[in-house]
């Protein structure tokens, strides 16, 4: 089981990175109607803008996306 805790203390889990990210999307009021790829792109942009990042959150793979969210301080693995 893969587990991450976000800044608000919410725990997101999945048995794979895809299922983890689908759980993140499905719990979002913004992304429930989007494809996973659409959700990742929009979330990447929001995280970049919200955190004032000078680098892009990568969406080319689930591994890179998850790693970049952790690097940005969005969540941490538990």
Long-range contacts (C-beta under 8 A, 24 or more apart in sequence): 2-77, 3-77, 3-78, 4-66, 4-70, 4-75, 4-76, 4-77, 4-78, 5-75, 5-76, 5-78, 6-74, 6-75, 7-73, 7-74, 7-75, 11-78, 12-75, 17-62, 17-63, 17-66, 18-62, 20-66, 21-62, 21-65, 21-66, 40-65, 44-68, 47-72, 47-74, 48-72
